[in-house]
Amino acid sequence: MIKKTHLLFLFVIFLNLSCSQIRYTSENTIPTYISSKKHHTRKVKTTGLRKFYLWGLIPREHTVNLDSELSDTALLSSAKIEVEEYQDGMDVIYTFLTLGLYRPIRYKITSWGVKE
């Protein structure tokens, strides 16, 4: 019984040591500001999904370009950018059923901007 408890404990620690991360960058193709700006009155939301495998070890990092994500919504300039990472119910179930071999991470980018 003690060996099973030790194995379970080591397995839980191993799953918590994954190194997956999503990096959010900007290439300045459209002006982006973290703080609020005057005349940025249109609220825009965009969502995305990144998939990690082998307990988050492959790939170690995904890069999301904020400029391209926000320019797809026809923004000329964006301010007060908020990023939220989450897993919905099915994502948690997939992660649990595969014992962490597949881990989808969703993100939502909310911004106030100036549209055309």
Helices and strands as residue ranges (DSSP letters): H 2-16, E 21-25, E 42-53, E 61-65, H 66-71, E 75-86, H 89-97, E 102-115
